[in-house]
């Protein structure tokens, strides 16, 4: 809803942009209706980019391993101190992945890999020309973009450009041109 209480519909759409994004909290965050959450998410993305891109040699794997090492050390010291002081040990939940869920994940991953390999075979044997041209174009564009930047910068830039520019332009157009046809 915009300030006049009308739903903002762009280009004569039947549903509002909020509804097109699925409504609820996710749409509120993307459209900056929940500014604290959207700002916190943007700050987390920017800080993670700064951490992993600007600090040389610091990767996601090293970050996760250091956090787990600190957590494990704190829990170990807590358990030993609790044992010496006759207190309760730290509450550590039982962590176990069921065989059924692992089988389902393996089956889904296997089906996806088989589909990709089948499509690759069809392209390689010349059975699907349109898919060949689409894949070739995407690979060419990826190669060009890969020469210009590294992967993490490319991912963050594309997310930023897609989410913030596209949705802010649509909201700006809806707000500036309160056209009765858009409602």
C-alpha positions in Angstrom: 0.0 0.0 0.0 1.3 3.5 -0.7 0.6 6.5 1.3 -2.9 7.1 -0.1 -4.0 3.6 0.9 -4.1 2.3 -2.6 -2.2 -0.8 -3.7 0.6 0.0 -6.1 0.3 -2.0 -9.3 2.9 -1.5 -12.0 2.2 -1.8 -15.7 -1.4 -2.8 -15.3 -0.6 -5.9 -13.2 -3.5 -7.8 -11.7 -1.7 -8.2 -8.4 0.5 -5.8 -6.4 4.2 -6.1 -6.3 4.0 -7.2 -2.7 1.7 -10.1 -3.7 3.9 -11.0 -6.7 6.9 -11.4 -4.3 4.8 -13.8 -2.2 3.6 -11.4 0.4 4.6 -11.8 4.0 7.9 -11.1 5.7 10.2 -11.8 2.7 8.3 -9.3 0.5 8.4 -6.8 3.3 12.1 -7.1 3.6 12.8 -6.9 -0.2 10.5 -3.8 -0.5 12.1 -2.2 2.5 8.8 -2.1 4.5 10.7 -3.6 7.4 13.6 -1.2 7.3 15.4 -2.6 10.3 15.6 -6.1 8.9 16.4 -5.0 5.4 19.1 -2.6 6.7 20.5 -5.3 9.0 20.6 -7.8 6.0 22.3 -5.2 3.8 24.9 -4.5 6.6 25.5 -8.2 7.0 26.1 -8.7 3.3 28.4 -5.7 3.1 30.4 -6.7 6.2 30.7 -10.2 4.9 31.9 -8.9 1.6 34.4 -6.6 3.3 35.6 -9.5 5.5 36.1 -12.0 2.7 37.2 -9.7 -0.1 39.3 -7.1 1.7 41.1 -9.3 4.2 43.7 -11.2 2.2 43.7 -14.9 2.6 40.5 -14.9 4.7 37.9 -17.3 3.3 34.5 -18.6 4.3 36.1 -21.9 5.3 38.6 -20.3 7.6 35.9 -18.1 9.1 33.6 -21.1 9.8 36.5 -23.1 11.2 37.5 -20.3 13.6 34.0 -19.8 14.8 33.6 -23.5 15.4 36.9 -23.7 17.2 36.0 -20.8 19.5 32.6 -22.4 20.2 34.2 -25.8 20.9 36.8 -24.2 23.2 34.1 -22.3 25.2 32.0 -25.4 25.6 35.0 -27.5 26.6 36.1 -25.0 29.2 32.5 -24.7 30.5 32.2 -28.4 30.8 35.5 -28.8 32.7 34.7 -25.8 35.0 31.2 -27.3 35.6 32.8 -30.7 36.5 35.2 -29.0 39.0 32.5 -26.9 40.6 29.9 -29.7 40.6 27.5 -27.8 38.3 25.5 -28.8 35.3 27.5 -29.2 32.1 26.6 -27.0 29.1 23.4 -27.9 27.3 24.6 -29.5 24.0 21.8 -31.0 21.9 22.2 -34.4 20.3 23.1 -33.7 16.7 22.2 -36.5 14.3 21.1 -36.7 10.7 18.6 -39.5 10.0 19.4 -42.1 7.4 16.1 -41.3 5.7 16.8 -37.6 5.2 20.4 -38.4 3.9 18.9 -40.9 1.4 16.4 -38.3 0.2 19.1 -35.7 -0.3 21.4 -38.2 -2.1 18.5 -39.2 -4.4 17.6 -35.6 -5.2 21.3 -34.7 -5.9 21.7 -37.8 -8.0 18.6 -37.0 -10.1 19.8 -33.4 -10.7 23.3 -34.6 -11.7 21.8 -37.2 -14.1 19.5 -34.5 -15.6 22.5 -32.2 -16.2 24.6 -35.0 -17.7 21.7 -36.0 -19.9 21.3 -32.5 -21.1 25.1 -32.2 -21.7 24.9 -35.4 -23.7 22.1 -34.1 -25.8 23.9 -30.9 -26.5 27.2 -32.7 -27.3 25.4 -35.0 -29.8 23.7 -32.1 -31.5 20.1 -33.1 -30.5 19.1 -29.8 -29.0 20.3 -26.7 -30.9 18.4 -24.1 -28.9 19.7 -25.4 -25.6 23.2 -25.4 -27.1 23.0 -21.7 -28.1 21.5 -20.7 -24.7 24.3 -22.6 -22.8 27.0 -21.2 -25.1 25.7 -17.6 -24.6 25.6 -18.0 -20.8 29.1 -19.5 -20.8 30.4 -16.7 -23.0 28.9 -14.0 -20.8 30.2 -15.8 -17.7 33.6 -16.0 -19.2 33.6 -12.2 -20.0 32.3 -11.4 -16.5 34.9 -13.7 -14.9 37.7 -11.9 -16.6 36.5 -8.6 -15.3 36.0 -9.5 -11.6 36.2 -12.4 -9.1 33.3 -14.6 -8.2 32.3 -13.2 -4.8 32.3 -9.6 -6.2 30.2 -10.7 -9.1 27.6 -12.5 -6.9 27.3 -9.5 -4.5 27.1 -7.0 -7.3 24.4 -9.0 -9.2 22.4 -9.5 -6.0 22.6 -5.8 -5.2 21.7 -4.6 -8.7 18.8 -7.0 -9.0 17.2 -6.5 -5.6 17.7 -2.9 -4.9 17.8 -1.2 -8.3 14.9 -3.1 -9.9 12.5 -2.9 -7.0 13.4 0.7 -6.0 12.7 1.8 -9.6 9.4 0.1 -9.7 8.4 1.6 -6.3 9.6 5.0 -7.4 7.5 4.8 -10.6 4.5 3.7 -8.6 4.9 6.5 -6.1 5.7 9.3 -8.6 3.1 8.4 -11.2 -0.1 7.7 -9.2 -1.9 6.7 -12.2 -5.5 5.4 -11.7 -4.8 2.8 -14.4 -2.1 1.2 -12.2 -4.6 0.4 -9.4 
